[in-house]
Amino acid sequence: MLVLKPQPLPRGSFHETVRSLRREPLTAQGVSTLQVNVGYRCNLACSHCHVEAGPARTETMDGNTVDEIIAVLQHGSIATLDVTGGAPELNIHFRRLVGSARQLGKHVIVRTNLAVLHEPGMADLPVFYRDHGIDLVASLPCYREDNVDGMRGSGTFAKCIASLRELNSLGYGLPDELPLHLVYNPSGPFLPPRQGALEQDYRRELGGSHGVSFTSLYALANLPIGRFHDRLARSGELDRYRDLLACAFNPATLDGVMCRTLLSVGWDGRLYDCDFNQVLGLTVDPDAPAHIRDFDYEALARRTISIGDHCYGCTAGHGSTCTGSTT
C-alpha cells in the first residue's frame, strides 16, 4: 500500500491548486462515456460506499428517465454506456436500458458487486451479460475473505467467488474472451498500492486458491464522502486522510481524470461531472443543461468542471478513475 506521512499542506484548496498549474479552469474534452446511476438500492451496505447504497434505499430511476437516456445514446459521439448504482441489476428497467444501448451499437459497461447475482430473479444475468457482450467491472475490494466480509458483510466473499467461477465458465475473464475487470478499494485511510503489482497479487491468490481468472484489476482510492467519510469522522481520521490526499496530489493525473470525457446521470436524470459530485449535489456548470431531458452535446462537451477538495481523491498518488490508476 502507498502510505504517505501527512505534511503541512503546500497548497490551498483544490481549486487554487488547479489554478496554480493552468491558466484556464478544468474543462470537459467531449463526452465519450455516459455513466448512469440507476439507483441507490443495493443488496449490500459496504463500509466504503460513497453513495451509501443499501437494501433500504428507495431512490431508483424510472422508465421515463431511461427512455430519455436511450434517446441521448443515439448521439454518435457517445461511445460507451457505463451503468452503476447501488446494485444496478436491481432496477426493473436495467435489462431494457442495457439491451437498447447494445442495439444502438454502444460499448456497455456494467458495474456489479457480484453478490447480487445470488439474489432472487438474478440467476439469468450471467448469460444475459454474455449474450449481450457486456464489459463487466466487478467490485472485489480484496482477495482475502476476512477483509471482504469485514467491508461488505459475512458470507459475501463466498458469493463473489461463486459468481466469478460461473462467469469464467461462460468465457468471462479468460484470454481473448469477454472482459471481466475487478475493482480494489483500500480497507482503511490509505492510498492504493501500484495497480500492476496488486494485480499480480490478485492473480496469484484468486487463481491459486479459488481457480478464478480475470482480465485486469482497477485500483481505486476511497474519497472522503458517504459512508467512508462517516467512518473516518468516527475514528478521528478524517482530517489526516484529507491531508494525505492533498499532500499526495500528482499534477500528471489531471489530464486523465474521468470527468474530462465522462458525464454522470443521476437516478433522477440530473447531470453531474462524476458520480462523486452526484453524491455531493454538485451539478454541472450552470451554463450547461442540468437534466438529461435537456441534453445538448455541444454545451456539455465543453463545460467547465465543477471541482472541490474531494477531487484530491482522484488526483492523489497514481490517480484514481473508474478504470483505475492514470499514471
N, C-alpha and C positions, 0 to 999 in steps of 0.2 A: 504494500500500500504506500501511497505517496503522503507522508506526514510532514508537514512544514510547521516550524515553530513560529507562531504569530509575532510580528514585529510591529512597531508603531507604523500606522498606515502612511505610505509615502505619497498617497493621492487622496483626493476627497471622494465625492460621490462618483458613481459610475458615469453619470452624465459629464462631470468635469474631466474624468479620465479619458473618455472618448474625445472630447473637445480638445484635450491637450495633444492628441495624436493626429487629428484630422480637422481640417477647416470646416468641412460640411458635417451635418448630423448623419447618423447611421440611417441609410435608406434601403428600401427593397430593391432587388435586382430582378424583378419579374415575379411571376407566381407559377412555378412548375409543379408544386405539390399543394393539394388541398387536404389539410388534416382535419378530420371531422370527429368531434367528440359527441357520440350519440347518446350519452347519458352517464350519470354517476352511480347508477345501481351496479353492484358487484356482489359476487358470491364470497369475496374475501374482504378483509378490512386491514390491509397491510400497514405496518407501523411507519413506513416511509412514504406513504401515498400522498402526493401533493394535492390531489383533488378530493381527498378524504372520502373516497368511494367506499361503499359498503352495502349490505343487504337492505338497510333501512332507507337508503336514499331513493327519492321518488322522481328526481329530475330526469326526464327522458325525451329524446327527440321525437316529434310527432310526424305523421305521414305527410303533411303539407310541407314541412321543412325539408324532409327527404326529397320530395318532388322538386323543390327549388334547387337543391344541391345537384340532383340529376340533370336539371336544365343547365346549370352552370358548367357541369362537366363536359358539355358539348363544345366548350371553347377549346380550340386546338392547342393553345399554349400550355394548358394544364395536362401534364403527362401522367400524374400519379394521384390516386386517392389513398389517403392514409387514415384508416379507421381505428379509433381508440375509444376509451371510456374512462372509468368503470370497466366492466367486462362488456365490450361492445356486443358480444353474441346474445346478451340478454334483452336487447332492444328488438321488439317484434318486427321492425322494418329492416333489420340487419341484412337478411338474405336478399331482399329486394334491392337495397342500395348497392350491395356488392355485385350482384348479378347484372344490374343495369350498367354499372361502371365498366364491367368487363365487356358487355355488349358494345359499349362505346369505344372499346379498344384501349382502355386505360390500364396502366400498371396499378394493381391494388395490393396494398399492404394492410394486414390485419394485425393489431397488437393484442395478443391473447395472454392470459395468465396461466394457461394450460389446465389448471384445476377445473375451470368452468366446463370443460369437455365431459366431466363426470356428473354434471347437473342434469335433471330431468329434461328431456327434449333436445339434448345436445349431442346425442350419440351419432347422428348423421354428419356432424360438422367436419370431421377429418376427410371424409370422402367428398363432401361439398367443396372443401378447400382444394383438394386435389383436382377435381373435375373442372374447377374454375381457374386453376393455375394461380392461386393466391400466394403471395410472398408473406410468410409468417414471421413475425417478430414476437418471440415468446419470453416473458419475464421469468427469470430463474436467478434470484439475487445472490445465490451462492451454489456451489456444488456439494455442500455438506448439509445433511438432513437436519441437524440441530439448528444451524443458522437459519435455514429456510423456514422451518416450523416456528422458530422464535419470532421471525418477522411477519409470518403470514398465517400462522395457526397450525395446531397439531394435525398431523396426517397430510399436510399439503404437499410435502416433498414426494411422498409415495405416489400421490395422484399425478404429479407433474412427470415423474419418471414413467409411469404407465402411459400417459399421453404421448410422451416423446417416443416411446417404443412403438406405439400404434402409428404415429406419423412417419417414423422411419420405415415401417412395413409398407407404407403407401408411397415411398420414394422421397419423402422429405428429409433433408439434411444429408443426403447421400451425394457422392461426387457426380457432377454433371446432371443432377436431377433437380427437384423442387427446392427452393431456398428456405431454410429454417435457421433464423438468427436468434441467438439467446441474448438476454439482457442482464447485466450485472449491476447491482446497486450496492454501495457500501452499507454495512450494518450499523455504522456509527458516524461520529463527526470527523470524518477524514475524507480525503480525495481518493478516487480510484487509482489503482496502480496502472502501469503501462498496459494498454489493451492487448498488445500482441503476446506479452509474457503471460498475462492472465488467461488468455485464450488457450494457451498450451496447457495450463493447469486444469482448465475445464475439460479439455480433450482427454487428458490422462485420467482424471478422476471419473468422469462420466462414462468414458469408453471402457476403462479397465474394470470399474466396479459395477456398472449397470448396462454395458453394451449399447450405449446411446451415441449416435452421431449427430453432428450439426454442421451448418455451413460456416458460420462465423460468430464471434462474440462482440457485442457492443457494451462498452464500459461507460456508464452514465453517473454523473455526480448527482447527489441529492441537493435540491435547493431548499433553503430555509423558509419554506412555506407549507401550509397544510399541516398534516399530522407530524411531519418531521420537525417543523417549526415548534409545534407544541411540545414535542418530546424534548427538544433542545432547551426550551424555556424551563420545563420542569426540572431538568437536570443541571441548570445553571450554565449550560454550554453554548447558549445562543450567541452571545457576543463574541466568544472565542472563535466559533465556527464562521461567523460573518467576517471576522478579521482574517481568518485563514484563507477564505475565498478571495478577499481583496488583495492580500499580500501575494497570492499565487497568480494574480492576473497575468495573462500572456497575450500581448498585442497581436501575436501571429494567429490567434484564433478568430479575430474579428471578421475576416473575410469569409470564414466558413460557418458562422453561426446560422442556425436553421431559419431564423426569421428573415434572412435576406431573400430566400426563394420560396418560403412556405407561408401559407395563410391558414390560420386556425379558425374553425367554425364551432361555436359553442352549441350545446344541446338545444338552445332556443333560437339558433340562427344568427346570433350576434357574431361579429367578426373581430378577431384578435390577431396579434402578430405571432403568438405562440400559445401553447397550452398553459404555460405558467402565467402569462398575462391574463388569460381567461379566468383562472382561479382568483387572481388579484383584482379582477374587474377593470383592467386597463385595456379598454377597447382601442381599435385602430385610430390613427390620427384623425382629428375632426374633418380634415379636408377630403377624407376617403369615405366611401359608403360604410355604414355601420352595421348593415344586416345583409344576409345572403340574398334576400329578395331584391335588393338594390345593387347587385353585383355589377361592377364596372371595372373590367380588366385593366384598362389603361391607368385609371386613377389608383387602383390598388397595387399595380406593378411598380409604381414609382413613389409610393407613400413613404413618409418619414416613420421610422420605427419608434414605438413608444418604449422607453427604457426606464429602468430603475435599478436600485442597488442589488436586487436579486439577480440581475444579469451577470454579476461576478461569478455566479454558479456555472454559467455556460462558457465562461472565458478563463476559468482558472486552470492551471496546470496544463494538461494536454487538450483541454477543451472538451465540451460535452454537448452533443446534439442527439436528435432522435436516431441517428445512425452511428452513434458512438463518438470517439475522440476525433478531433480535427487536425491534430498535429502528430 
